[in-house]
Amino acid sequence: MTELPTKTHLDAARAVLSDLQLTELDQPRGLASGHRNSLPMLASGPGGRRYLLKYYLPADPHSILPVGTRADDFVRREVGCYRLLDSVDPERREIPAPRTVLVGPGDVPQWLLLEWLPFAPGPTEEVLGLDHVFELLAAMHRFSTDRLLGRRSFPLEHWDPIGYLDRIRGMYDAVLFVLGEARWRHVHRFFAEAVRWTDGRPPVFVHGDFTAANIVVTEDGKPFLVDFESSGLGNRDHDLAWFWIHSQRHPEWKKQLVLRWLGHSLGGDRIRAEWGMRAAIAYLAIRRLRWGYLVHGEEDHRQGQNLALLDAALAGGSELFPG
């Protein structure tokens, strides 16, 4: 997506810290950008207060972007999200996220300065619990989506079955060879049914990349979300499904995650939740297949795994969900 950090980028980020009269600190282990589109740096200021500088890296001209996405959308989206929170929730009482300190100049800012969240030491299995995940999801879903609409320079993602299908149609040339005509037609029928089941549900605020890597549990045990580069609105099951599929936790832990999520819904609401999750997972699988084909062609070693994930999402039931 972006160029790898170079000495030139590091020097530029250090120049920003110098201009802000901040001192670079030893970087904690594991401090990195999940999408590799920024150079994060821990720094201190007067009184020993700590900050996180996100220095955004130039886009790699050879990178493969998601369908319909421009290279600068990720920066615009994250900065737009923090500006929104600054205007409606400056103390972060509604959305647990770092407070904004400064935003760099320019239409597409080069950097963002945030408060530093001191994360609890230890492996994810010991730090991040189910309650943390559900606390963050509940906060996102309580947030009024009316505040997201009509904002300049905030290219919202639309995470819902209609949005998924619009993107998938743009992947046709890349994935048809992998899927074949029959499975491609099945995908279209599946999303038409997903729209029928989920249409009419009120949209929610969606993080868009809700994974363990983007959750910080602080030393006092409070969970926070970071990295809002894919934020938008839409399917209330998107973030949970995204977290489930990306999680590297023990299968029993993941099973309890899904059962707890689905246990909140009964009858038709349970069916709609399953369709919401299936649609998100089917979209993710096809996106992975597109990327794998464009990068590796027929040698994509994860093609079988992602086809199996797609087929499980299309089938639903015991093929996908735990008993």
N, C-alpha and C positions, 0 to 999 in steps of 0.2 A: 504494500500500500504506500509506503514511504521509503525514502532513502534510509539506510542504516546510519546511526549516529557516527559522525567523524570528528576529528580534532577541531575542524572548523566550526561545527555545530556546538561542540563543548565550549570552545572559546567564546562563541556568541552568547551562549547561555550564561557563562561566567561574567561576561560584560554586562548583561542585564542585572545580575546580582550586584555587581559593583555599582551600577547606576542607582540601584535601590538601597544602597548602603547595607547590604546583607552579606553575611559571611557563609561561604559554602562549608558544609559539614561532611563528615564521613557518611557515605550513603549506606543506608540499611540494606542488609542482604534481601534480595528479592524485590527491591524497588525498581520496577520497570513498567513500561507501557505495554498493555496487553495487545494492542493493535500495532505497536511499534511506530506510532505516528507522533510521538512526543518524547522528549528527553526530560524525565522528572529529576529534580534535584532538591535535596533537603538543605535548608539554610536557616541561619539564626539572625535575629535582629536585636535592637535595644532591649535590655532586660532579660535576654536569653530566650525570648519568644521564638518559636520555630514556625517555619513556613515551608510550603511545597511549591516550587516553581515548575510549571509545565511549559517547557519550551517546545513549540510545535515544529516538526521537521518538514522540509519540503517534500512534496509528493514525488514518488518515483514515476517517471513517465512510462515505465514498462509494467507498472503494477496492474493487477486485475481487480477492478472495483465492482461492487455489487451493481446489478442492473439499475439504471436510472439515477446513479449517484455520481456527483462531481467530486473531484479530489478535495476541494475545500469545504464540502458539506459537513465533514466530521468536526472540524474546528468551529464552523459557524453554529452547528447544532449544540455543541457542548457550551460554548460561550453564551449562546442564546438561552440555554437552559439555566445557567448560573445567573444571568441577568434577570430572568423571570423570577427565580427564587429570591434574588436580592430585592425585587420590587414587591413581592407578595408575602415572602416568608424570610426576612433577613436574619432572624435568629434561628432559623431551621427547626422550628417547633413542629412543622407539618411534615416536611421531608427531611429525614436524617441524612444530611450531606455536609461536606466541608463548607465553611463560610468563605465567601469571596473577599479577598483583600484588595487586589488590583487587577485590572484587565489591561493588557498591552494596547498600544495605539493601532489605528488602522481599521479598514473595513473588515479585513480578515486578520484579527490580532495574532501577533507572533508568539505571545506568551500569556499565561494566566497564573496569577499568584493566589494560592489558597492557604487557609490555615492548615497546619499539620495535625493529623490525627495520630496520636501515639498508639500503635496497634499492640494488642496483647501478644506476648511471646508464645511460641509453641506451634505445633502442626495444626492444620485446619481441623483435623478430627477432634482435637481437644478444645479448640477455640470457638468454632462456628457450629451452633446447634440449630435444631429444627425451629425452636422458638424465635431465633434471630431471623431466619428466613421469612417466617410468617409475619413477624412484626414489620419487616420492611415492605412486604407485599401489601399488607393492610394499609400502611401509610401511603403508598403509591395510589391505591384504589380510592382512598378518601379524598385525595387531592382533586379539586374541581378542574375538569378539563376545559371549561369555558375560558380559563386563564391562559390556555395554550394557544388559542386561536387568534389569528389576525396580527401576529407579531412579526415585525420586520426582521429580516436576516436571521430567521429561525426556521430552517428547512425541516419541518417536522416529518418524521417517519410515520407511516400509517401501517400499523401492525394489526391487520385483520384479514380474514379470508379473501376479501376483495383485493386488498393490497398485495397479499401473497400471490394471487393469481395474476395480477397485472405484471408483477416482476417475473413470474415464471414464464409468461408468454414471451417476455423479452429474452429468455434463455433458450428459446426453441432451437436455434441452430447449434448451440453447444451441447445440449443434452439429448436431442433426438436420437443421435447415434447410440447413446448409452441406454436410453429408455426403450426405444423402439416405438412404432406407431401405436400398438395396442396399449401399452402402458401409458403412453402420452394421453390417449383418449380416456383411459381410466382416471388419470390425474384430473382432467377437466371435469369429468362427471363427479368425482370426489369433491372438488372445491365448490361445484354448484350445490351439492348437498350440504356442505359445510356452511355456505352462505345462508342456506334456507334455515338451518338449525340455529345459527348464531346471530342472524340479522335481527335487529330490534333490541339487542342487549346494549345498555348504555356503555359508551367507550370509557376507558380508564387511562390514566397516565402510565405509560409503559417505558421502562428503562431501556429495553432493547438489547442489552448485553448483560443480563442478570446472571452472573456466574460468581463462583466463590472468589475468583481473582479480583472482582470489582466490589467486594464486600469487605469492609474493615471493621473488625470487632476491637474496640479500644481496651485499654488496660482496666477500665472499670466495667467492662462487660457490655457496653452499648454498641449496637450495630449501626454502621453507616454505609451508604452507597457512594461510590466514586465512579468517574469516567462515564459521562452522560453523552457520549458522541453518537449514540444510536437512539436517543430518546425520542418519544413521540406519543401517539395515543392509539387506542384500538382494543384489541382482544385481551380480556382480563386474564386469560389463561396463558398468554404468550410467555411472560417472564418465568412462571413456574415451569412450563415445559422446557424452556431454554436452559434453566438451571438443572433440571432433571437429566437432560440428555448430555450436558457438558460435565456433570459431576463425576468425579473419580472416586467417590466414597463407596463404602461397602454396599453390595446389593440390598442387604436388609435395611440399611439406613435409607437408601433411595426408595425402597418399597414403602416404608413408613411415611416418607415425604409425600408420595403420590396418594396413598390411602387417606392421609390426613387432609390433603387438598380436596379430593373428591368427596370425602366424608362431610364436608361443609354443605354439600348440595344433595337434594333429594329429587326423585322423579324426573320430570322434564329438565330441571336445572342440572341434574347429574348428567343427563345425556348431552345437554348443551356444553357443559364443561369438558366432557370427553371429546366432543367435536372441536372445541376450541384448541385443546391440546394437540389433537391429531393434525389439525390444519397447520399449526405452528411447526410441528415436527416434520411433516411432509415438506413444507417449504424449506426448512433447514437442510433436510436430506438432499433435495434437488439443488440447492445452492452449493452444497459441498460437491455434488457430482459435477456441476458446471465448472467449479474451480479446478477440481481434479483433472477434468478432461482438457481444459485450456492450458494447464501447466504440464501435465504428464501424458496427455493423449490416452492411447489404449494401455499405457503402462501404469496407470493410476492404481497403486496397490490397495487403496481404500475403497475402490469402486464397489466391490462385492459387499463390504460392510455397509456402505451408504445405501445401496440398493435394497439390502435387507431391512434397513431402518425405514426406508420409504414404503416398502411393501407392508411392514408391520403397522405403520401409520394409516395406510390406506385400508387395511383390514380391520384395525381396532380390536376390541374385545381382548381375549386372552393372548392374542398375538403381540399385543403391546402392553396392556395394563396388568399389574400384579393382581393375583386373586385375593 
